[in-house]
């Protein structure tokens, strides 16, 4: 192999590796809601991410592997709704339902 060809191969390899996203292992969390809207002042939080459904009834979020936690925050207080495991390249579906004025959480792996 000539030095010019070797240099071209190394440059192409470096450019190819630079384009790769070296990220940690992730999975996906789908959050579905089966009610019209949250109470005024309530916010849903997935670990540190605030969820904004807008007009949609579901969201899919890429999440690092490990334990995920869904919380509802009202003002300064927050309450944990559920915890679930997020596995590499897998989707966890979390369904929220309004029951007797409170939120209930069910998880499907």
Secondary structure, 3 states (H helix, E strand, C coil): CCHHHHHHHHHHHHHHHHHCCCCCCEEEEEEEECCCCCCCCEEEEECCEEECCCCCCEEEEEEECEEEEEEEEECCEEEEEEEEEECCCCEEEEEEEEECCEEEEEEEC
